[in-house]
Amino acid sequence: MAKADTQIITLQCEQCKNRNYTTTKNRKAHSGRLELRKYCKFCRTHTVHREVR
């Protein structure tokens, strides 16, 4: 089963701490925390969004 290893995670803005995005992640392939630069509508700029547990 290929979908058993993927989990839904939430991404939180590092500047304003709002949880803006959800995405899926394969825990076996990527064990560390995911970090992406995405647009934050509250800060109105592109900021780093990190995975929260």
Secondary structure, DSSP 8 states (H G I E B T S, - for coil): -GGGGEEEEEEEETTT--EEEEEEEETTT--S--EEEEEETTTTEEEEEEEE-
